[in-house]
């Protein structure tokens, strides 16, 4: 692949990466930083990319992992500093006078980052279950069950109901 073709492909993927990053971070500036960090990582590690991998999947994987690394790092810094501040609420534009759309967007923003990310990968970005499983490094059955729970939680939140909290097994 020539450098011109690569440049074109990368430029075409930036808006999609940015949209995904924006929904993960809920902040325009953080999303831009995350996309920039993703592109820097991709270009600096270009030689490690397997030729049969999809460029789109590879970049989304890098972005998702950079986001998770940033979340872990932020939690460590919060513990070290001892300050437990709630993040600023996102400021979303009104949703064209449609109450159902507004309710769905509000419900979507209340989902966990894991649920939002999975719904975006499957429903918005069009990844297959197998591609999402590979990207998240989990079995396809896990993707399917997490997606089912995310959709159920979104439905409940859209209807004004609070879903039951998920229990996690701690090791």
MARGU-242655 format. One record per residue (C-alpha): residue number from 1; x, y, z; residue in one letter. Coordinates in Angstrom, 3 decimals. Example, Ala and Ser with C-alpha at 12.3 -4.5 7.8 and 13.67 -1.06 7.14 Angstrom:
residues 2
<node nr="1" X="12.300" Y="-4.500" Z="7.800" rest="a"/>
<node nr="2" X="13.670" Y="-1.060" Z="7.140" rest="s"/>
END
This chain:
residues 171
<node nr="1" X="0.000" Y="0.000" Z="0.000" rest="x"/>
<node nr="2" X="1.416" Y="3.375" Z="-0.963" rest="x"/>
<node nr="3" X="1.783" Y="6.152" Z="1.569" rest="x"/>
<node nr="4" X="-0.876" Y="8.187" Z="-0.276" rest="x"/>
<node nr="5" X="-3.398" Y="5.349" Z="-0.006" rest="x"/>
<node nr="6" X="-2.557" Y="4.867" Z="3.656" rest="x"/>
<node nr="7" X="-2.915" Y="8.586" Z="4.322" rest="x"/>
<node nr="8" X="-6.317" Y="8.585" Z="2.620" rest="x"/>
<node nr="9" X="-7.528" Y="5.575" Z="4.605" rest="x"/>
<node nr="10" X="-6.363" Y="7.071" Z="7.889" rest="x"/>
<node nr="11" X="-8.037" Y="10.411" Z="7.135" rest="x"/>
<node nr="12" X="-11.316" Y="8.659" Z="6.305" rest="x"/>
<node nr="13" X="-11.297" Y="6.820" Z="9.641" rest="x"/>
<node nr="14" X="-10.595" Y="9.861" Z="11.828" rest="x"/>
<node nr="15" X="-14.248" Y="11.058" Z="12.039" rest="x"/>
<node nr="16" X="-15.402" Y="7.571" Z="13.039" rest="x"/>
<node nr="17" X="-12.647" Y="7.280" Z="15.632" rest="x"/>
<node nr="18" X="-13.508" Y="10.728" Z="16.938" rest="x"/>
<node nr="19" X="-17.215" Y="9.862" Z="17.248" rest="x"/>
<node nr="20" X="-16.381" Y="6.695" Z="19.176" rest="x"/>
<node nr="21" X="-13.930" Y="8.571" Z="21.407" rest="x"/>
<node nr="22" X="-16.480" Y="11.323" Z="22.051" rest="x"/>
<node nr="23" X="-19.058" Y="8.850" Z="23.295" rest="x"/>
<node nr="24" X="-16.484" Y="7.130" Z="25.483" rest="x"/>
<node nr="25" X="-15.023" Y="10.261" Z="27.023" rest="x"/>
<node nr="26" X="-18.053" Y="12.583" Z="26.865" rest="x"/>
<node nr="27" X="-15.677" Y="15.475" Z="26.314" rest="x"/>
<node nr="28" X="-14.679" Y="17.028" Z="22.976" rest="x"/>
<node nr="29" X="-11.138" Y="17.863" Z="24.034" rest="x"/>
<node nr="30" X="-10.505" Y="14.491" Z="25.651" rest="x"/>
<node nr="31" X="-11.886" Y="12.779" Z="22.545" rest="x"/>
<node nr="32" X="-9.533" Y="14.751" Z="20.295" rest="x"/>
<node nr="33" X="-6.609" Y="13.886" Z="22.564" rest="x"/>
<node nr="34" X="-7.603" Y="10.223" Z="22.521" rest="x"/>
<node nr="35" X="-7.785" Y="10.128" Z="18.719" rest="x"/>
<node nr="36" X="-4.423" Y="11.882" Z="18.458" rest="x"/>
<node nr="37" X="-2.908" Y="9.439" Z="20.928" rest="x"/>
<node nr="38" X="-4.393" Y="6.559" Z="18.928" rest="x"/>
<node nr="39" X="-2.932" Y="7.816" Z="15.678" rest="x"/>
<node nr="40" X="0.467" Y="8.398" Z="17.270" rest="x"/>
<node nr="41" X="0.465" Y="4.878" Z="18.703" rest="x"/>
<node nr="42" X="-0.643" Y="3.373" Z="15.388" rest="x"/>
<node nr="43" X="2.018" Y="5.170" Z="13.386" rest="x"/>
<node nr="44" X="4.784" Y="4.451" Z="15.887" rest="x"/>
<node nr="45" X="3.840" Y="0.750" Z="15.977" rest="x"/>
<node nr="46" X="3.025" Y="0.366" Z="12.282" rest="x"/>
<node nr="47" X="5.657" Y="-2.334" Z="11.850" rest="x"/>
<node nr="48" X="3.914" Y="-4.527" Z="14.468" rest="x"/>
<node nr="49" X="0.605" Y="-4.519" Z="12.573" rest="x"/>
<node nr="50" X="-0.229" Y="-7.834" Z="10.977" rest="x"/>
<node nr="51" X="-0.955" Y="-7.454" Z="7.283" rest="x"/>
<node nr="52" X="-4.219" Y="-9.405" Z="7.423" rest="x"/>
<node nr="53" X="-5.753" Y="-7.176" Z="10.114" rest="x"/>
<node nr="54" X="-8.377" Y="-4.643" Z="9.156" rest="x"/>
<node nr="55" X="-7.008" Y="-1.127" Z="9.576" rest="x"/>
<node nr="56" X="-10.355" Y="0.004" Z="11.028" rest="x"/>
<node nr="57" X="-10.442" Y="-2.793" Z="13.620" rest="x"/>
<node nr="58" X="-6.814" Y="-2.222" Z="14.522" rest="x"/>
<node nr="59" X="-7.330" Y="1.518" Z="15.097" rest="x"/>
<node nr="60" X="-10.526" Y="0.993" Z="17.114" rest="x"/>
<node nr="61" X="-8.707" Y="-1.568" Z="19.244" rest="x"/>
<node nr="62" X="-5.896" Y="0.875" Z="19.912" rest="x"/>
<node nr="63" X="-8.366" Y="3.661" Z="20.748" rest="x"/>
<node nr="64" X="-10.377" Y="1.463" Z="23.112" rest="x"/>
<node nr="65" X="-7.257" Y="0.261" Z="24.902" rest="x"/>
<node nr="66" X="-5.868" Y="3.798" Z="25.173" rest="x"/>
<node nr="67" X="-9.189" Y="4.858" Z="26.706" rest="x"/>
<node nr="68" X="-9.106" Y="2.018" Z="29.241" rest="x"/>
<node nr="69" X="-5.468" Y="2.776" Z="30.090" rest="x"/>
<node nr="70" X="-6.420" Y="6.411" Z="30.630" rest="x"/>
<node nr="71" X="-9.320" Y="5.423" Z="32.890" rest="x"/>
<node nr="72" X="-7.054" Y="3.199" Z="34.989" rest="x"/>
<node nr="73" X="-4.431" Y="5.913" Z="35.203" rest="x"/>
<node nr="74" X="-7.024" Y="8.498" Z="36.249" rest="x"/>
<node nr="75" X="-8.277" Y="6.193" Z="39.010" rest="x"/>
<node nr="76" X="-4.737" Y="5.717" Z="40.297" rest="x"/>
<node nr="77" X="-4.141" Y="9.474" Z="40.320" rest="x"/>
<node nr="78" X="-7.424" Y="10.068" Z="42.113" rest="x"/>
<node nr="79" X="-6.494" Y="7.588" Z="44.809" rest="x"/>
<node nr="80" X="-3.023" Y="9.079" Z="45.146" rest="x"/>
<node nr="81" X="-4.320" Y="12.608" Z="45.425" rest="x"/>
<node nr="82" X="-7.171" Y="11.589" Z="47.684" rest="x"/>
<node nr="83" X="-9.667" Y="13.765" Z="45.874" rest="x"/>
<node nr="84" X="-12.879" Y="12.129" Z="44.784" rest="x"/>
<node nr="85" X="-14.465" Y="14.559" Z="42.391" rest="x"/>
<node nr="86" X="-17.389" Y="13.688" Z="40.198" rest="x"/>
<node nr="87" X="-16.668" Y="14.329" Z="36.523" rest="x"/>
<node nr="88" X="-18.502" Y="17.222" Z="34.948" rest="x"/>
<node nr="89" X="-21.817" Y="16.297" Z="33.430" rest="x"/>
<node nr="90" X="-21.775" Y="16.200" Z="29.638" rest="x"/>
<node nr="91" X="-23.402" Y="19.092" Z="27.835" rest="x"/>
<node nr="92" X="-25.307" Y="17.724" Z="24.883" rest="x"/>
<node nr="93" X="-27.263" Y="19.827" Z="22.420" rest="x"/>
<node nr="94" X="-31.037" Y="19.458" Z="22.421" rest="x"/>
<node nr="95" X="-32.309" Y="16.619" Z="20.252" rest="x"/>
<node nr="96" X="-34.414" Y="18.396" Z="17.591" rest="x"/>
<node nr="97" X="-37.534" Y="18.677" Z="19.740" rest="x"/>
<node nr="98" X="-38.062" Y="14.921" Z="19.927" rest="x"/>
<node nr="99" X="-38.758" Y="13.677" Z="23.417" rest="x"/>
<node nr="100" X="-38.055" Y="10.050" Z="22.592" rest="x"/>
<node nr="101" X="-34.683" Y="10.887" Z="21.050" rest="x"/>
<node nr="102" X="-33.763" Y="13.042" Z="24.045" rest="x"/>
<node nr="103" X="-34.763" Y="10.253" Z="26.435" rest="x"/>
<node nr="104" X="-32.710" Y="7.710" Z="24.512" rest="x"/>
<node nr="105" X="-29.643" Y="9.955" Z="24.416" rest="x"/>
<node nr="106" X="-29.950" Y="10.655" Z="28.138" rest="x"/>
<node nr="107" X="-30.382" Y="6.962" Z="28.840" rest="x"/>
<node nr="108" X="-27.391" Y="6.163" Z="26.640" rest="x"/>
<node nr="109" X="-25.219" Y="8.587" Z="28.582" rest="x"/>
<node nr="110" X="-26.209" Y="6.854" Z="31.838" rest="x"/>
<node nr="111" X="-24.911" Y="3.494" Z="30.662" rest="x"/>
<node nr="112" X="-21.496" Y="2.379" Z="31.803" rest="x"/>
<node nr="113" X="-18.540" Y="3.117" Z="29.532" rest="x"/>
<node nr="114" X="-18.313" Y="-0.603" Z="28.762" rest="x"/>
<node nr="115" X="-21.969" Y="-0.749" Z="27.667" rest="x"/>
<node nr="116" X="-21.770" Y="2.477" Z="25.659" rest="x"/>
<node nr="117" X="-18.610" Y="1.323" Z="23.925" rest="x"/>
<node nr="118" X="-20.059" Y="-2.050" Z="22.988" rest="x"/>
<node nr="119" X="-23.306" Y="-0.546" Z="21.687" rest="x"/>
<node nr="120" X="-21.336" Y="1.957" Z="19.615" rest="x"/>
<node nr="121" X="-19.082" Y="-0.689" Z="18.140" rest="x"/>
<node nr="122" X="-21.983" Y="-2.929" Z="17.110" rest="x"/>
<node nr="123" X="-24.864" Y="-0.538" Z="16.377" rest="x"/>
<node nr="124" X="-23.082" Y="2.575" Z="15.112" rest="x"/>
<node nr="125" X="-19.754" Y="1.437" Z="13.709" rest="x"/>
<node nr="126" X="-21.143" Y="-1.792" Z="12.267" rest="x"/>
<node nr="127" X="-18.613" Y="-4.213" Z="13.716" rest="x"/>
<node nr="128" X="-19.692" Y="-7.857" Z="13.736" rest="x"/>
<node nr="129" X="-19.933" Y="-9.678" Z="17.052" rest="x"/>
<node nr="130" X="-16.721" Y="-11.539" Z="16.202" rest="x"/>
<node nr="131" X="-14.872" Y="-8.312" Z="15.316" rest="x"/>
<node nr="132" X="-16.044" Y="-6.722" Z="18.571" rest="x"/>
<node nr="133" X="-14.955" Y="-9.812" Z="20.501" rest="x"/>
<node nr="134" X="-11.517" Y="-9.657" Z="18.898" rest="x"/>
<node nr="135" X="-11.281" Y="-5.915" Z="19.504" rest="x"/>
<node nr="136" X="-12.227" Y="-6.241" Z="23.189" rest="x"/>
<node nr="137" X="-10.235" Y="-9.468" Z="23.595" rest="x"/>
<node nr="138" X="-13.191" Y="-11.419" Z="25.015" rest="x"/>
<node nr="139" X="-15.122" Y="-14.480" Z="23.777" rest="x"/>
<node nr="140" X="-17.988" Y="-13.873" Z="21.337" rest="x"/>
<node nr="141" X="-20.482" Y="-15.224" Z="23.905" rest="x"/>
<node nr="142" X="-19.366" Y="-12.533" Z="26.333" rest="x"/>
<node nr="143" X="-19.963" Y="-9.876" Z="23.671" rest="x"/>
<node nr="144" X="-23.437" Y="-11.252" Z="23.026" rest="x"/>
<node nr="145" X="-24.423" Y="-11.362" Z="26.706" rest="x"/>
<node nr="146" X="-22.964" Y="-7.901" Z="27.437" rest="x"/>
<node nr="147" X="-24.740" Y="-6.496" Z="24.395" rest="x"/>
<node nr="148" X="-28.025" Y="-8.026" Z="25.529" rest="x"/>
<node nr="149" X="-27.631" Y="-6.494" Z="28.997" rest="x"/>
<node nr="150" X="-26.651" Y="-3.114" Z="27.493" rest="x"/>
<node nr="151" X="-29.708" Y="-3.076" Z="25.229" rest="x"/>
<node nr="152" X="-31.971" Y="-4.078" Z="28.100" rest="x"/>
<node nr="153" X="-30.521" Y="-1.352" Z="30.342" rest="x"/>
<node nr="154" X="-30.941" Y="1.217" Z="27.542" rest="x"/>
<node nr="155" X="-34.597" Y="0.220" Z="27.076" rest="x"/>
<node nr="156" X="-35.268" Y="0.486" Z="30.804" rest="x"/>
<node nr="157" X="-33.521" Y="3.834" Z="31.129" rest="x"/>
<node nr="158" X="-35.372" Y="5.190" Z="28.068" rest="x"/>
<node nr="159" X="-38.648" Y="4.265" Z="29.755" rest="x"/>
<node nr="160" X="-37.592" Y="6.035" Z="32.948" rest="x"/>
<node nr="161" X="-36.893" Y="2.856" Z="34.898" rest="x"/>
<node nr="162" X="-33.685" Y="2.193" Z="36.776" rest="x"/>
<node nr="163" X="-32.089" Y="-1.149" Z="35.874" rest="x"/>
<node nr="164" X="-30.990" Y="-3.411" Z="38.705" rest="x"/>
<node nr="165" X="-27.288" Y="-2.949" Z="39.447" rest="x"/>
<node nr="166" X="-25.004" Y="-5.573" Z="37.952" rest="x"/>
<node nr="167" X="-23.142" Y="-7.753" Z="40.400" rest="x"/>
<node nr="168" X="-19.498" Y="-8.415" Z="39.737" rest="x"/>
<node nr="169" X="-17.433" Y="-11.297" Z="40.993" rest="x"/>
<node nr="170" X="-14.319" Y="-9.964" Z="42.683" rest="x"/>
<node nr="171" X="-11.234" Y="-12.153" Z="42.797" rest="x"/>
END
